[in-house]
Amino acid sequence: MIFKSFLMFASRGTPAVPSFTMEVKSDNVGTSTDSQFTIPTTTGTYLYDYTTSDGQSGTGLTGATTITFASGSGTYEIYITGTFPRIYFNNAGDKLKLLRVLEWGDYGVGATDQSNAFYGCTNLTSIGSDVTNLNLITTGNNLFRSCPLTSLPSGLTLNDMTSGFATFLSCPFPSLPNGMALTSLENGLSMFNGCNFSDLPAVMTLPVLSNGQTMFIGSTINTTRYSQLLVDLESGNANNSVTFHGGNSLYNATGETARNILTGGVRLWTITDGGLEP
């Protein structure tokens, strides 16, 4: 993908380096005018340059900036290079103008907290597949909340993430990447609330989860897979008094045994799901 990007950027006269690349529609509703787009930033150290598909540019920027497209209202690509730790829509600003993240480039290098980054970008339908830096995130609260993503990149694992509060709340994608194990996840509160999963990655055992409240509301995970998750939680997660929501998923007799251990004795888990299969 990087090689293809080199060719694409070179052919358009944009930097022949991997860039944080966004597609925006300037005349969607936002806080800037119909021919503008504001790149939102937050606390942290920024030092970045940008170019656009219609020839605009800016260099040495250390915070938020508003781009005015000389061609007027329309759909444009923005290419950002340099130090850009986190975009910060936080359900405000020009959130509705963002359509796609085509490439991540050096986005987020050294910034493991990506809370509220794309929160509220309700026209964001897809994100780039070069997710190496995203996989280093430890805090992803509200990261893609309310984004209508139709799928996630196959390489997205998020195995360093400890807090995933509402990371993908109300995202409609139907499945997760096969390698998404979430081995470090402690706070899964509403992480996938509103998604509609029928299966989960086989590697997802949630060994350190301490808060799974409303985690899978809206999903009906198939009985065999959900039952195995209960078994994995019982045998591999040592936390007690955990609240966990498995959506409408049913469990089989093996899952029931594990679930009873989790909810009884000293474990005292509170588990909400669809109950024992008929």
C-alpha positions in Angstrom: 0.0 0.0 0.0 2.8 2.4 0.8 4.4 1.8 -2.7 1.1 2.5 -4.3 0.8 5.7 -2.2 4.2 6.9 -3.4 3.0 6.6 -7.0 -0.3 8.2 -6.2 1.1 11.2 -4.3 3.9 11.7 -6.9 1.4 11.8 -9.7 -0.7 14.4 -8.0 2.3 16.6 -7.0 1.9 15.8 -3.3 4.7 14.5 -1.0 6.1 11.1 -2.1 6.1 9.9 1.5 3.5 8.1 3.5 1.0 10.7 4.7 -1.9 10.9 7.1 -4.4 11.2 4.3 -8.1 12.3 4.7 -10.9 12.7 2.2 -13.2 15.6 3.2 -16.3 17.2 1.7 -16.0 20.8 2.5 -19.6 21.8 1.9 -21.0 19.3 4.5 -22.2 21.0 7.7 -19.4 22.2 10.0 -18.0 25.2 11.8 -16.0 26.3 8.8 -17.4 27.6 5.6 -18.5 25.5 2.6 -15.0 26.0 1.0 -13.0 25.2 4.1 -12.0 22.4 6.4 -10.5 22.8 9.9 -7.9 20.3 11.0 -8.7 19.9 14.8 -5.9 19.3 17.3 -5.6 19.0 21.1 -2.9 19.1 23.7 0.5 17.6 22.7 3.4 18.5 20.5 2.5 19.1 16.8 4.8 20.1 14.0 3.3 19.2 10.7 2.9 20.2 7.1 0.0 19.7 4.8 -0.9 19.7 1.1 -4.2 19.2 -0.6 -5.4 17.7 -3.8 -6.2 21.2 -5.2 -2.7 22.6 -4.4 -3.1 24.2 -1.0 -0.3 23.9 1.5 0.9 24.8 5.0 4.2 24.2 6.8 5.5 24.2 10.4 2.0 24.1 12.0 1.8 23.5 15.7 -2.0 23.4 16.3 -5.3 23.5 14.6 -5.6 25.2 11.2 -8.3 26.0 8.7 -7.7 25.2 5.0 -9.5 27.3 2.4 -9.8 25.4 -0.9 -9.3 27.8 -3.8 -11.5 25.6 -6.0 -14.5 26.3 -3.8 -16.8 23.7 -2.2 -16.2 20.1 -3.1 -14.5 16.9 -2.1 -10.7 17.0 -1.5 -7.8 15.0 -0.1 -5.6 16.4 2.6 -2.1 14.9 3.1 -0.4 15.5 6.5 3.3 14.8 7.2 5.4 15.4 10.2 4.5 15.2 13.9 0.8 14.8 14.3 -0.1 12.9 17.5 -3.9 13.0 17.5 -6.7 14.5 15.5 -9.5 15.7 17.9 -13.0 16.1 16.5 -14.6 15.2 19.9 -18.1 15.3 18.4 -17.6 18.9 17.3 -16.1 21.1 14.6 -16.0 19.8 11.1 -16.8 16.3 12.1 -19.4 15.8 9.3 -16.9 16.8 6.6 -14.7 13.8 7.1 -15.5 11.0 4.6 -12.5 8.6 4.7 -9.1 8.1 6.2 -7.2 6.8 3.2 -3.8 6.3 4.9 -2.5 6.7 8.4 1.2 7.4 7.6 3.0 8.7 10.7 -0.3 9.6 12.5 -0.1 9.1 16.2 3.6 8.3 16.6 4.3 8.3 20.3 0.7 9.2 21.3 -0.9 6.2 22.9 -4.0 8.1 24.0 -6.4 8.5 21.1 -9.5 9.3 23.1 -12.3 11.3 21.3 -10.2 11.5 18.1 -12.9 10.7 15.5 -15.8 10.8 17.9 -19.0 12.0 16.0 -17.6 11.7 12.5 -20.9 10.2 11.3 -19.9 10.3 7.6 -16.6 8.4 8.2 -17.1 5.1 6.4 -13.6 3.6 6.1 -10.1 3.9 7.5 -6.7 3.0 6.0 -5.1 -0.5 6.4 -1.6 0.7 7.6 -2.5 0.4 11.3 0.9 -0.2 12.9 0.7 3.0 15.0 -3.0 2.4 15.9 -2.0 -0.9 17.4 0.1 0.9 19.9 -2.9 2.7 21.4 -3.4 2.1 25.2 -6.4 4.5 25.6 -9.1 4.6 22.9 -12.1 6.0 24.7 -14.7 7.2 22.2 -12.1 6.8 19.4 -14.5 6.0 16.6 -17.7 6.5 18.5 -20.7 6.9 16.2 -18.6 6.4 13.0 -20.5 4.4 10.3 -17.5 2.2 9.6 -18.5 -0.8 7.4 -15.4 -2.8 8.3 -12.1 -2.7 10.2 -8.6 -3.3 8.7 -7.6 -6.9 8.9 -4.4 -6.0 10.8 -6.0 -4.1 13.6 -5.4 -5.9 16.9 -5.4 -3.2 19.6 -3.6 -5.6 21.9 -2.0 -2.8 23.9 -5.3 -1.1 24.6 -6.2 -1.1 28.3 -9.2 1.3 28.2 -11.7 0.9 25.3 -14.7 2.8 26.7 -17.2 3.3 23.8 -14.3 2.9 21.3 -16.7 1.6 18.6 -20.1 2.4 20.1 -22.8 2.6 17.4 -20.4 1.4 14.6 -22.3 -0.9 12.2 -19.5 -3.2 11.1 -20.6 -6.9 11.4 -17.4 -8.5 12.4 -13.9 -8.0 14.0 -10.5 -8.7 12.5 -9.4 -12.3 13.2 -6.3 -11.1 15.1 -8.1 -8.8 17.5 -7.4 -10.4 20.9 -7.6 -7.4 23.2 -5.2 -9.1 25.6 -4.6 -6.0 27.7 -8.2 -4.7 27.8 -9.4 -3.8 31.3 -12.2 -1.4 30.5 -14.6 -2.6 27.8 -17.5 -0.5 28.9 -19.8 -0.1 25.8 -16.8 -0.8 23.6 -19.0 -2.6 21.0 -22.4 -1.4 22.1 -24.6 -1.2 19.1 -22.5 -3.4 16.8 -24.2 -6.6 15.5 -21.7 -9.5 15.8 -22.6 -13.1 15.3 -19.1 -14.3 16.0 -15.9 -13.1 17.7 -12.2 -13.8 16.9 -11.1 -17.1 18.3 -8.1 -15.4 19.9 -10.3 -13.1 22.0 -10.3 -14.4 25.6 -10.3 -11.1 27.5 -7.9 -12.3 30.2 -7.7 -9.0 32.2 -11.2 -7.5 31.6 -12.5 -5.9 34.7 -15.5 -3.9 33.3 -17.6 -5.4 30.5 -20.7 -3.5 31.2 -22.9 -3.0 28.1 -19.9 -4.3 26.1 -21.8 -6.4 23.4 -25.3 -5.0 23.6 -26.9 -5.4 20.2 -25.0 -8.6 19.3 -26.1 -12.2 19.1 -22.9 -14.1 19.2 -23.3 -17.7 18.0 -23.9 -20.1 20.9 -20.7 -22.2 20.5 -18.5 -19.1 20.3 -20.2 -17.3 23.2 -20.0 -20.4 25.3 -16.3 -20.7 24.7 -15.8 -17.1 25.7 -17.5 -17.8 29.0 -15.2 -20.8 29.5 -12.2 -18.6 28.7 -13.3 -15.9 31.1 -13.8 -18.5 33.9 -10.5 -20.2 33.4 -8.3 -17.3 32.3 -9.6 -14.1 33.9 -8.9 -13.9 37.7 -10.9 -10.7 38.3 -13.9 -10.9 40.6 -17.1 -8.8 40.7 -17.0 -8.0 37.0 -20.1 -6.8 35.2 -20.3 -8.2 31.7 -22.9 -7.9 28.9 -22.9 -10.6 26.2 -25.8 -9.1 24.2 -28.5 -11.5 23.2 -26.1 -14.4 23.0 -27.2 -17.9 24.2 -24.9 -20.4 25.9 -24.8 -24.2 25.9 -24.4 -26.6 28.8 -20.6 -26.1 28.8 -21.0 -22.4 28.9 -23.6 -22.7 31.6 -21.1 -24.5 33.9 -18.5 -21.7 33.4 -21.1 -19.0 33.8 -22.3 -20.5 37.1 -18.8 -20.5 38.4 -18.3 -16.9 37.4 -21.6 -15.7 38.9 -21.3 -17.7 42.1 -19.0 -18.4 45.0 -16.3 -15.7 45.4 -16.3 -14.7 41.7 -19.6 -12.8 41.9 -19.7 -11.7 38.3 -22.9 -10.0 37.0 -23.6 -11.4 33.5 -26.4 -10.3 31.2 -27.1 -12.3 28.0 -29.8 -14.3 26.2 -29.7 -17.3 28.5 -29.4 -21.0 28.1 -30.1 -22.4 24.6 -33.5 -24.2 24.3 
